[in-house]
């Protein structure tokens, strides 16, 4: 029996690990176009130099060898669900499966804004974070006043702003940092305003200009035009505003919810008994509660999907998935720079030891690759 897992992010790695824990004989193949798992939550700290690319990523070859699985470094271009084969980009390779787990994640979106993708830096990928750090290093902070614009004041955006301040401190330089958000407050997806107000004040007190209810209309070379008609000079843009479904999903004729894969209560792609899906690529709702797109949910979904694959093989009753880190009851660590962070949990903003706890969680996630 062979299980093919598409995607070497936290959902895919969790699935593969749990499958091996539950079966020593099962054939497991992990497929990803990258050779390393990327811990995206730590990417902003690459900018300040607090962490290295190797510290925030894990070798998928090493991981699969450790659990006795096969790793295929390739790009998935299509899936033939009737023939039960995954098609990849290298020489038209076809990978057969008995069970398939789709965990291909999400992609950065630029909302069709003219010039945004071509002229923006990003920390959405490890490569993007390294390239952004290199772009910062090339700026001459002593020849003129440098202007850095962070587009998007979600979790990644506010963390990037905090790390930029630390980056400048390390170079003994100064620059104008602005964070642009189309919604009325920073961290707009968080259910309560108390964390938004705290983070906004923390960043403002350190010199970050916060522009809320401000939407980008166009990005030209060194100039942003906003929908209110105002313009702003920039030397570098770091785009953190939103994600979209993986482009592979556009090719797949499967049930979707606003472009995201739709799954049943057991994490099977709706209408299929041998195809599961986990992580950021999934739209999952249980009794009106929506699962968040975060590492905690991806790992838990991977574990339940693996358990249900084994239960399907054994003809046992499947386990329903119950989300924990949900859209309605979000919990998260938020780094603010200066080795400080807050933890948002059940509507509370917890400051004491939050950064140390965040770093411990990060270490715990990454230790399986050591």
Buried (B, 14 or more C-beta within 10 A) or exposed (E): EBBBBBBBBBBBBBBBBBBBEBBEEBBBBBBBBBBBBBBBBBBBBBBBBBBEBEBBBBBBEBBBEBBEBBBBBBEBBEBEBEEBBBBBEEEEBEBEBBBBBBBBBBBBBBEEBBBBBEBBBBBBBBEBBBBBBEBBEEBEBEEEEBBBBBBBBBBBBBBBBBBBBBBBBEBEEEBBBBBBBBBEBBBBEBBBBEBBBBBBEBBEEBEBBBBBEBBBBBBEEEEBBBEEEEEBEBBBBBBBBBBBBBEBBEEBEBBBBEBBBBBBBBBBBBEBEBBBBBBBBBBBBEEEBBBBBBBBBBBBBBBBBBBBBBBBBEEEEBBEBEBEBBBEBBBBBBBBBBEBBBBBBEEEBBEEEBBEBBBEBBEEBBEBBE
